[in-house]
Amino acid sequence: MATRHQARTAVVGLLYAYDLGNRNISKFSDEILEEDKIRNRQREFSHNLFDGTIKNLELIDKEIKKHLKDWDYDSIGKVEKAIMRLGAYEIMIEGVDKRIIINEAIELAKALADDKAPKFINAVLDAINK
């Protein structure tokens, strides 16, 4: 059975594809999640995270932009954006404990993004929470 971390990893992939312009990625999400062996409750969790993030994307992006210091939002990598968007959604909308979400985001960044991403994502999500 997949873990929530694995589900979040898959959601980051879906958000990344969405940001690349694949607006119909949700039509293929079940197939993608199945490939990652994300089923049952974790699949429902994944769908809720992805759908909720997309539904609130304008609000989330506005909040992220507010907390960027010396960064142009458009120059941030798409993987980093996907991780921040997911984290911001869970903190702002779902109300999940920020320590859990920031730790998850840092772990995702270590696995999926460049070396500087964990510290950057940590700073932005921490600022969003305050």
DSSP file (Angstrom, degrees, kcal/mol; ACC not computed):
  #  RESIDUE AA STRUCTURE BP1 BP2  ACC     N-H-->O    O-->H-N    N-H-->O    O-->H-N    TCO  KAPPA ALPHA  PHI   PSI    X-CA   Y-CA   Z-CA
    1    1 A M              0   0    0      0, 0.0    37,-0.1     0, 0.0    39,-0.0   0.000 360.0 360.0 360.0 136.1    0.0    0.0    0.0
    2    2 A A        -     0   0    0     35,-0.5     2,-0.2    37,-0.1    40,-0.1  -0.319 360.0-130.6 -70.5 152.1    1.3    3.4   -0.9
    3    3 A T     >  -     0   0    0      1,-0.1     4,-2.1    39,-0.0     5,-0.1  -0.490  25.8-106.6 -94.2 169.6    2.1    6.0    1.7
    4    4 A R  H  > S+     0   0    0      2,-0.2     4,-2.8     1,-0.2     5,-0.2   0.854 122.2  57.4 -64.0 -34.0    1.0    9.6    1.8
    5    5 A H  H  > S+     0   0    0      2,-0.2     4,-2.3     1,-0.2    -1,-0.2   0.928 107.2  46.9 -62.3 -43.9    4.5   10.6    0.8
    6    6 A Q  H  > S+     0   0    0      2,-0.2     4,-2.0     1,-0.2    -2,-0.2   0.886 111.6  51.7 -64.5 -37.8    4.3    8.4   -2.3
    7    7 A A  H  X S+     0   0    0     -4,-2.1     4,-2.1     2,-0.2    -2,-0.2   0.920 110.1  48.2 -64.0 -43.7    0.9   10.0   -3.0
    8    8 A R  H  X S+     0   0    0     -4,-2.8     4,-2.5     2,-0.2    -2,-0.2   0.885 107.9  55.4 -64.6 -37.9    2.3   13.5   -2.7
    9    9 A T  H  X S+     0   0    0     -4,-2.3     4,-1.7     1,-0.2    -1,-0.2   0.922 109.2  47.3 -59.4 -43.8    5.2   12.6   -5.0
   10   10 A A  H  X S+     0   0    0     -4,-2.0     4,-2.1     1,-0.2    -1,-0.2   0.887 109.7  53.2 -64.9 -39.1    2.6   11.5   -7.6
   11   11 A V  H  X S+     0   0    0     -4,-2.1     4,-3.0     1,-0.2     5,-0.2   0.894 104.7  55.0 -64.5 -39.3    0.7   14.7   -7.1
   12   12 A V  H  X S+     0   0    0     -4,-2.5     4,-2.5     1,-0.2    -1,-0.2   0.916 108.0  50.4 -58.5 -41.7    3.8   16.8   -7.7
   13   13 A G  H  X S+     0   0    0     -4,-1.7     4,-2.3     2,-0.2    -2,-0.2   0.900 110.9  48.0 -62.2 -41.5    4.2   14.9  -11.0
   14   14 A L  H  X S+     0   0    0     -4,-2.1     4,-2.3     2,-0.2    -2,-0.2   0.913 112.8  47.9 -65.3 -43.1    0.6   15.7  -11.9
   15   15 A L  H  X S+     0   0    0     -4,-3.0     4,-2.4     2,-0.2    -2,-0.2   0.875 110.4  53.0 -65.3 -37.1    1.0   19.4  -11.0
   16   16 A Y  H  X S+     0   0    0     -4,-2.5     4,-1.6    -5,-0.2    -2,-0.2   0.937 110.2  46.7 -61.5 -48.0    4.3   19.5  -13.0
   17   17 A A  H  <>S+     0   0    0     -4,-2.3     5,-2.2     1,-0.2     4,-0.3   0.895 111.5  52.0 -62.3 -40.3    2.5   18.1  -16.1
   18   18 A Y  H ><5S+     0   0    0     -4,-2.3     3,-1.5     1,-0.2    -1,-0.2   0.917 108.8  50.2 -61.0 -44.3   -0.3   20.6  -15.6
   19   19 A D  H 3<5S+     0   0    0     -4,-2.4    -1,-0.2     1,-0.3    -2,-0.2   0.781 102.1  61.8 -67.6 -27.1    2.1   23.5  -15.4
   20   20 A L  T 3<5S-     0   0    0     -4,-1.6    -1,-0.3    -5,-0.2    -2,-0.2   0.548 131.1 -92.3 -75.2  -6.1    3.8   22.3  -18.6
   21   21 A G  T < 5S+     0   0    0     -3,-1.5     2,-1.8    -4,-0.3    -3,-0.2   0.417  86.8 130.9 112.6  -0.6    0.5   22.8  -20.3
   22   22 A N    > < +     0   0    0     -5,-2.2     3,-1.6     1,-0.2     4,-0.2  -0.573  23.3 168.1 -85.2  77.8   -1.2   19.4  -20.1
   23   23 A R  T 3  S+     0   0    0     -2,-1.8     3,-0.4     1,-0.3    -1,-0.2   0.649  71.7  58.6 -67.7 -15.2   -4.5   20.8  -18.8
   24   24 A N  T >   +     0   0    0      1,-0.2     3,-1.8    -3,-0.1     4,-0.5   0.209  68.1 113.0 -97.5  14.9   -6.1   17.4  -19.3
   25   25 A I  G X   +     0   0    0     -3,-1.6     3,-1.6     1,-0.3     4,-0.5   0.821  66.0  67.8 -58.6 -30.8   -3.7   15.5  -17.1
   26   26 A S  G >  S+     0   0    0     -3,-0.4     3,-0.8     1,-0.3     4,-0.4   0.801  90.6  62.9 -61.7 -26.6   -6.6   14.8  -14.6
   27   27 A K  G <  S+     0   0    0     -3,-1.8    -1,-0.3     1,-0.2    -2,-0.2   0.769 111.8  37.2 -65.9 -24.6   -8.2   12.5  -17.3
   28   28 A F  G <> S+     0   0    0     -3,-1.6     4,-2.3    -4,-0.5    -1,-0.2   0.341  87.1 102.3-106.8   4.1   -5.1   10.3  -17.0
   29   29 A S  H <> S+     0   0    0     -3,-0.8     4,-3.1    -4,-0.5     5,-0.3   0.867  77.9  54.3 -62.1 -38.0   -4.5   10.6  -13.3
   30   30 A D  H  > S+     0   0    0     -4,-0.4     4,-2.3     1,-0.2    -1,-0.2   0.915 110.5  46.8 -62.5 -41.1   -6.0    7.2  -12.4
   31   31 A E  H  > S+     0   0    0     -3,-0.2     4,-2.0     2,-0.2    -2,-0.2   0.914 114.2  47.5 -64.9 -42.5   -3.6    5.5  -14.9
   32   32 A I  H  X S+     0   0    0     -4,-2.3     4,-1.3     2,-0.2    -2,-0.2   0.926 113.4  47.3 -65.3 -45.0   -0.6    7.5  -13.6
   33   33 A L  H  <>S+     0   0    0     -4,-3.1     5,-3.0     1,-0.2    -1,-0.2   0.874 109.8  54.0 -65.1 -36.6   -1.5    6.7   -9.9
   34   34 A E  H ><5S+     0   0    0     -4,-2.3     3,-1.9    -5,-0.3    -1,-0.2   0.901 103.4  56.0 -64.1 -40.7   -2.1    3.0  -10.8
   35   35 A E  H 3<5S+     0   0    0     -4,-2.0    -1,-0.2     1,-0.3    -2,-0.2   0.863 109.5  46.8 -57.8 -35.6    1.4    2.9  -12.3
   36   36 A D  T 3<5S-     0   0    0     -4,-1.3    -1,-0.3    -5,-0.1    -2,-0.2   0.329 117.9-116.9 -88.0   7.6    2.8    4.1   -9.0
   37   37 A K  T < 5 +     0   0    0     -3,-1.9     2,-0.8     1,-0.2   -35,-0.5   0.839  61.8 153.0  59.2  36.6    0.6    1.6   -7.1
   38   38 A I      < +     0   0    0     -5,-3.0     2,-0.2    -8,-0.1    -1,-0.2  -0.871  19.7 156.2 -98.8 112.0   -1.4    4.3   -5.4
   39   39 A R    >>  -     0   0    0     -2,-0.8     3,-1.4    -3,-0.1     4,-0.8  -0.773  37.0  -2.6-132.2 170.7   -4.8    2.9   -4.7
   40   40 A N  H 3> S+     0   0    0      1,-0.3     4,-2.2    -2,-0.2     3,-0.3  -0.148 126.4   4.7  52.6-124.6   -7.9    3.1   -2.5
   41   41 A R  H 3> S+     0   0    0      1,-0.2     4,-2.6     2,-0.2    -1,-0.3   0.859 133.9  52.6 -62.7 -36.5   -7.6    5.8    0.2
   42   42 A Q  H <> S+     0   0    0     -3,-1.4     4,-2.4     2,-0.2    -1,-0.2   0.848 108.6  50.9 -69.9 -31.9   -4.2    7.1   -1.0
   43   43 A R  H  X S+     0   0    0     -4,-0.8     4,-2.8    -3,-0.3    -2,-0.2   0.927 111.5  47.2 -67.9 -44.1   -5.6    7.5   -4.5
   44   44 A E  H  X S+     0   0    0     -4,-2.2     4,-2.5     2,-0.2    -2,-0.2   0.915 112.0  51.2 -61.3 -42.5   -8.6    9.4   -3.1
   45   45 A F  H  X S+     0   0    0     -4,-2.6     4,-2.3     2,-0.2    -2,-0.2   0.916 110.8  49.1 -58.2 -45.2   -6.1   11.5   -1.1
   46   46 A S  H  X S+     0   0    0     -4,-2.4     4,-2.8     2,-0.2     5,-0.2   0.925 110.9  48.8 -62.0 -46.5   -4.1   12.2   -4.2
   47   47 A H  H  X S+     0   0    0     -4,-2.8     4,-3.0     1,-0.2     5,-0.3   0.917 111.1  50.6 -60.9 -43.2   -7.1   13.2   -6.2
   48   48 A N  H  X S+     0   0    0     -4,-2.5     4,-2.3     1,-0.2     5,-0.2   0.911 112.3  47.0 -61.8 -42.6   -8.2   15.6   -3.4
   49   49 A L  H  X S+     0   0    0     -4,-2.3     4,-2.3     2,-0.2    -2,-0.2   0.943 116.5  43.1 -64.3 -47.6   -4.8   17.2   -3.3
   50   50 A F  H  X S+     0   0    0     -4,-2.8     4,-2.5     2,-0.2     5,-0.2   0.962 117.8  44.0 -64.2 -52.0   -4.5   17.6   -7.0
   51   51 A D  H  X S+     0   0    0     -4,-3.0     4,-2.6    -5,-0.2    -1,-0.2   0.903 115.2  49.1 -61.5 -42.1   -8.0   18.9   -7.6
   52   52 A G  H  X S+     0   0    0     -4,-2.3     4,-1.7    -5,-0.3    -1,-0.2   0.891 111.2  49.3 -65.1 -39.9   -7.9   21.2   -4.5
   53   53 A T  H  < S+     0   0    0     -4,-2.3    -2,-0.2    -5,-0.2     7,-0.2   0.937 114.0  45.1 -65.5 -45.7   -4.6   22.6   -5.6
   54   54 A I  H >< S+     0   0    0     -4,-2.5     3,-1.3     1,-0.2     4,-0.3   0.914 111.6  53.0 -63.9 -43.0   -5.8   23.3   -9.2
   55   55 A K  H 3< S+     0   0    0     -4,-2.6     3,-0.2     1,-0.3    -1,-0.2   0.844 119.4  34.8 -61.1 -34.1   -9.1   24.7   -7.9
   56   56 A N  T 3X S+     0   0    0     -4,-1.7     4,-2.7    -5,-0.2    -1,-0.3   0.134  82.6 119.1-106.4  18.3   -7.2   27.2   -5.6
   57   57 A L  H <> S+     0   0    0     -3,-1.3     4,-3.0     1,-0.2     5,-0.3   0.862  72.4  51.7 -58.1 -42.2   -4.2   27.8   -7.9
   58   58 A E  H  > S+     0   0    0     -4,-0.3     4,-2.1    -3,-0.2    -1,-0.2   0.938 114.1  43.5 -61.8 -46.7   -4.8   31.5   -8.3
   59   59 A L  H  > S+     0   0    0      2,-0.2     4,-2.1     1,-0.2    -2,-0.2   0.911 115.4  49.5 -63.2 -43.9   -5.0   32.1   -4.6
   60   60 A I  H  X S+     0   0    0     -4,-2.7     4,-2.6     2,-0.2    -2,-0.2   0.935 111.7  47.3 -62.8 -48.4   -2.0   29.8   -4.0
   61   61 A D  H  X S+     0   0    0     -4,-3.0     4,-2.7     1,-0.2    -1,-0.2   0.890 110.4  52.9 -62.8 -39.3    0.2   31.5   -6.6
   62   62 A K  H  X S+     0   0    0     -4,-2.1     4,-1.6    -5,-0.3    -1,-0.2   0.917 111.4  46.5 -60.4 -43.1   -0.7   34.9   -5.2
   63   63 A E  H  X S+     0   0    0     -4,-2.1     4,-0.8     2,-0.2    -2,-0.2   0.899 112.1  49.7 -68.1 -41.4    0.3   33.8   -1.8
   64   64 A I  H >< S+     0   0    0     -4,-2.6     3,-1.2     1,-0.2     4,-0.3   0.943 109.5  51.8 -61.5 -47.3    3.6   32.3   -3.0
   65   65 A K  H >< S+     0   0    0     -4,-2.7     3,-1.2     1,-0.3    -1,-0.2   0.847 102.4  61.1 -58.8 -35.4    4.5   35.4   -4.9
   66   66 A K  H 3< S+     0   0    0     -4,-1.6    -1,-0.3     1,-0.2    -2,-0.2   0.796 108.4  43.5 -60.6 -28.5    3.9   37.6   -1.8
   67   67 A H  T << S+     0   0    0     -3,-1.2     2,-0.5    -4,-0.8    -1,-0.2   0.279  83.2 113.3-107.3  10.2    6.6   35.7    0.0
   68   68 A L    <   -     0   0    0     -3,-1.2     2,-0.6    -4,-0.3     5,-0.1  -0.716  49.6-159.8 -83.4 128.5    9.3   35.5   -2.7
   69   69 A K  S    S-     0   0    0     -2,-0.5     3,-0.1     1,-0.2    -2,-0.1  -0.947  73.5 -16.8-110.6 120.9   12.4   37.6   -1.8
   70   70 A D  S    S+     0   0    0     -2,-0.6     2,-0.4     1,-0.2    -1,-0.2   0.771 110.3 116.0  58.9  28.5   14.6   38.6   -4.7
   71   71 A W        -     0   0    0     -6,-0.1     2,-0.6    -3,-0.0    -1,-0.2  -0.985  62.0-138.5-128.8 139.4   13.0   35.9   -6.9
   72   72 A D    >   -     0   0    0     -2,-0.4     3,-1.7     1,-0.1     4,-0.5  -0.855  18.4-140.2 -91.3 124.9   11.0   36.3  -10.1
   73   73 A Y  G >  S+     0   0    0     -2,-0.6     3,-1.3     1,-0.3    -1,-0.1   0.867 100.2  55.9 -54.8 -40.0    8.1   33.8   -9.9
   74   74 A D  G 3  S+     0   0    0      1,-0.3    -1,-0.3    -3,-0.1    -2,-0.0   0.670 101.3  58.3 -70.2 -15.6    8.4   32.9  -13.5
   75   75 A S  G <  S+     0   0    0     -3,-1.7    -1,-0.3     2,-0.1     2,-0.2   0.523  81.3 105.3 -91.3  -4.6   12.1   31.9  -13.1
   76   76 A I  S <  S-     0   0    0     -3,-1.3     5,-0.0    -4,-0.5    -5,-0.0  -0.556  82.3-103.5 -75.7 137.6   11.3   29.3  -10.5
   77   77 A G     >  -     0   0    0     -2,-0.2     4,-2.4     1,-0.1     5,-0.2  -0.213  22.9-121.7 -60.4 150.6   11.6   25.7  -11.8
   78   78 A K  H  > S+     0   0    0      1,-0.2     4,-2.3     2,-0.2     5,-0.1   0.824 111.9  52.1 -67.4 -32.3    8.4   23.9  -12.5
   79   79 A V  H  > S+     0   0    0      2,-0.2     4,-2.3     1,-0.2    -1,-0.2   0.936 110.7  48.2 -67.7 -44.9    9.2   21.1  -10.1
   80   80 A E  H  > S+     0   0    0      1,-0.2     4,-2.6     2,-0.2    -2,-0.2   0.906 111.8  50.3 -60.8 -42.0    9.9   23.6   -7.3
   81   81 A K  H  X S+     0   0    0     -4,-2.4     4,-3.2     2,-0.2     5,-0.2   0.923 108.9  51.7 -61.4 -44.5    6.6   25.4   -8.1
   82   82 A A  H  X S+     0   0    0     -4,-2.3     4,-2.2     1,-0.2    -2,-0.2   0.915 111.7  46.5 -60.2 -43.3    4.7   22.1   -8.0
   83   83 A I  H  X S+     0   0    0     -4,-2.3     4,-2.5     2,-0.2    -1,-0.2   0.926 115.2  46.0 -65.4 -44.5    6.1   21.3   -4.6
   84   84 A M  H  X S+     0   0    0     -4,-2.6     4,-3.1     2,-0.2     5,-0.2   0.905 111.7  51.8 -65.7 -40.8    5.4   24.8   -3.2
   85   85 A R  H  X S+     0   0    0     -4,-3.2     4,-2.4     2,-0.2    -1,-0.2   0.930 111.9  46.1 -61.7 -45.0    1.9   24.8   -4.6
   86   86 A L  H  X S+     0   0    0     -4,-2.2     4,-2.4    -5,-0.2    -2,-0.2   0.940 115.2  46.6 -62.7 -47.2    1.1   21.5   -3.0
   87   87 A G  H  X S+     0   0    0     -4,-2.5     4,-2.2     1,-0.2     5,-0.2   0.915 112.4  49.8 -61.4 -43.9    2.6   22.6    0.3
   88   88 A A  H  X S+     0   0    0     -4,-3.1     4,-3.2     1,-0.2     5,-0.4   0.903 109.8  52.2 -62.5 -41.2    0.8   25.9    0.2
   89   89 A Y  H  X>S+     0   0    0     -4,-2.4     4,-2.4    -5,-0.2     5,-1.8   0.946 110.7  46.7 -59.7 -48.2   -2.5   24.2   -0.5
   90   90 A E  I  <>S+     0   0    0     -4,-2.4     6,-2.4     3,-0.2     5,-0.5   0.864 118.9  41.0 -65.9 -34.8   -2.2   21.8    2.4
   91   91 A I  I  <5S+     0   0    0     -4,-2.2     4,-0.2     4,-0.2    -2,-0.2   0.949 124.8  33.9 -74.5 -50.5   -1.2   24.6    4.8
   92   92 A M  I  <5S+     0   0    0     -4,-3.2    -3,-0.2    -5,-0.2    -2,-0.2   0.911 133.5  19.8 -75.5 -44.8   -3.6   27.3    3.6
   93   93 A I  I  <5S+     0   0    0     -4,-2.4    -3,-0.2    -5,-0.4    -4,-0.1   0.885 130.3  37.6 -98.2 -46.8   -6.7   25.3    2.6
   94   94 A E  I   <S-     0   0    0     -5,-1.8    -3,-0.2     2,-0.1    -4,-0.2   0.735  91.7-138.7 -81.5 -22.5   -6.5   21.9    4.3
   95   95 A G      < +     0   0    0     -5,-0.5    -4,-0.2    -6,-0.4     2,-0.1   0.780  37.9 168.1  70.7  26.6   -5.0   23.3    7.5
   96   96 A V        -     0   0    0     -6,-2.4    -1,-0.2     1,-0.1     5,-0.1  -0.461  52.1 -81.4 -71.7 146.0   -2.5   20.5    7.9
   97   97 A D    >>  -     0   0    0      1,-0.2     4,-2.0    -2,-0.1     3,-0.6  -0.232  38.4-136.9 -50.0 124.1    0.2   21.0   10.5
   98   98 A K  H 3> S+     0   0    0      1,-0.2     4,-3.1     2,-0.2     5,-0.3   0.816 100.3  59.7 -59.7 -32.9    2.8   23.2    8.9
   99   99 A R  H 3> S+     0   0    0      1,-0.2     4,-2.0     2,-0.2    -1,-0.2   0.906 107.4  46.0 -63.4 -40.2    5.7   21.1   10.4
  100  100 A I  H <> S+     0   0    0     -3,-0.6     4,-2.4     2,-0.2    -2,-0.2   0.939 116.5  44.6 -65.2 -47.0    4.4   18.0    8.6
  101  101 A I  H  X S+     0   0    0     -4,-2.0     4,-2.8     2,-0.2    -2,-0.2   0.910 113.4  48.5 -68.4 -43.3    3.9   19.8    5.3
  102  102 A I  H  X S+     0   0    0     -4,-3.1     4,-2.5     2,-0.2    -1,-0.2   0.916 112.3  49.8 -64.2 -41.4    7.2   21.7    5.3
  103  103 A N  H  X S+     0   0    0     -4,-2.0     4,-2.3    -5,-0.3    -2,-0.2   0.923 112.2  47.9 -61.4 -44.1    9.0   18.4    6.2
  104  104 A E  H  X S+     0   0    0     -4,-2.4     4,-2.6     2,-0.2    -2,-0.2   0.923 111.6  50.3 -60.9 -44.8    7.3   16.6    3.3
  105  105 A A  H  X S+     0   0    0     -4,-2.8     4,-2.6     1,-0.2    -2,-0.2   0.896 109.9  50.2 -62.8 -40.7    8.1   19.5    0.9
  106  106 A I  H  X S+     0   0    0     -4,-2.5     4,-2.5     2,-0.2    -1,-0.2   0.925 111.5  48.2 -63.4 -44.3   11.7   19.4    1.9
  107  107 A E  H  X S+     0   0    0     -4,-2.3     4,-1.8     2,-0.2    -2,-0.2   0.902 112.3  49.0 -63.4 -41.0   11.9   15.7    1.4
  108  108 A L  H  X S+     0   0    0     -4,-2.6     4,-2.5     1,-0.2     5,-0.3   0.915 111.5  49.8 -62.9 -42.5   10.2   16.0   -2.0
  109  109 A A  H  X S+     0   0    0     -4,-2.6     4,-2.3     1,-0.2    -2,-0.2   0.894 108.2  52.8 -65.0 -39.9   12.6   18.8   -3.0
  110  110 A K  H  < S+     0   0    0     -4,-2.5    -1,-0.2     1,-0.2    -2,-0.2   0.888 117.7  38.2 -61.1 -38.3   15.6   16.7   -2.0
  111  111 A A  H  < S+     0   0    0     -4,-1.8    -2,-0.2    -5,-0.2    -1,-0.2   0.808 131.5  22.8 -82.5 -31.1   14.4   13.8   -4.2
  112  112 A L  H  < S+     0   0    0     -4,-2.5    -3,-0.2    -5,-0.2    -2,-0.2   0.639 113.8  48.9-116.1 -17.8   13.0   15.8   -7.1
  113  113 A A  S  < S-     0   0    0     -4,-2.3     2,-0.0    -5,-0.3    -4,-0.0  -0.462  87.3 -72.3-119.6-173.2   14.7   19.2   -7.4
  114  114 A D    >   -     0   0    0     -2,-0.2     3,-1.1     1,-0.1    -1,-0.2  -0.204  53.0 -93.9 -79.7 175.5   18.1   20.8   -7.3
  115  115 A D  T 3  S+     0   0    0      1,-0.3     4,-0.3     2,-0.2    -1,-0.1   0.757 121.9  49.2 -63.2 -28.9   20.3   21.2   -4.2
  116  116 A K  T 3> S+     0   0    0      1,-0.2     4,-1.7     2,-0.1    -1,-0.3   0.637  90.4  84.1 -86.0 -14.6   19.1   24.7   -3.3
  117  117 A A  H <> S+     0   0    0     -3,-1.1     4,-3.2     1,-0.2     5,-0.3   0.868  80.6  57.9 -61.5 -42.9   15.4   23.9   -3.6
  118  118 A P  H  > S+     0   0    0      0, 0.0     4,-2.3     0, 0.0    -1,-0.2   0.921 110.5  43.2 -57.6 -44.0   14.8   22.5    0.0
  119  119 A K  H  > S+     0   0    0     -4,-0.3     4,-2.2    -3,-0.2    -2,-0.2   0.913 116.5  47.9 -66.9 -42.1   16.0   25.6    1.7
  120  120 A F  H  X S+     0   0    0     -4,-1.7     4,-2.2     2,-0.2     5,-0.2   0.938 114.1  45.4 -63.3 -48.9   14.2   27.9   -0.7
  121  121 A I  H  X S+     0   0    0     -4,-3.2     4,-2.7     1,-0.2     5,-0.3   0.893 110.9  54.5 -64.2 -40.4   10.9   25.9   -0.4
  122  122 A N  H  X S+     0   0    0     -4,-2.3     4,-2.4    -5,-0.3    -1,-0.2   0.934 109.2  48.1 -56.2 -48.5   11.2   25.8    3.4
  123  123 A A  H  X S+     0   0    0     -4,-2.2     4,-2.0     2,-0.2    -2,-0.2   0.910 113.7  45.9 -62.7 -44.1   11.6   29.6    3.6
  124  124 A V  H  X S+     0   0    0     -4,-2.2     4,-2.1     2,-0.2    -2,-0.2   0.941 115.2  45.0 -67.4 -47.5    8.6   30.2    1.3
  125  125 A L  H  X S+     0   0    0     -4,-2.7     4,-1.7     1,-0.2    -1,-0.2   0.875 112.0  52.9 -66.6 -35.6    6.2   27.7    3.0
  126  126 A D  H  X S+     0   0    0     -4,-2.4     4,-0.9    -5,-0.3    -1,-0.2   0.911 110.2  48.3 -63.2 -41.8    7.3   28.9    6.5
  127  127 A A  H  < S+     0   0    0     -4,-2.0     3,-0.5     1,-0.2    -2,-0.2   0.872 108.0  54.9 -67.0 -36.7    6.5   32.5    5.5
  128  128 A I  H  < S+     0   0    0     -4,-2.1    -1,-0.2     1,-0.2    -2,-0.2   0.886 104.9  54.7 -62.7 -37.9    3.1   31.5    4.1
  129  129 A N  H  <        0   0    0     -4,-1.7    -1,-0.2     1,-0.2    -2,-0.2   0.766 360.0 360.0 -68.1 -26.1    2.2   29.9    7.4
  130  130 A K     <        0   0    0     -4,-0.9    -1,-0.2    -3,-0.5    -2,-0.2   0.479 360.0 360.0 -82.1 360.0    2.9   33.0    9.4
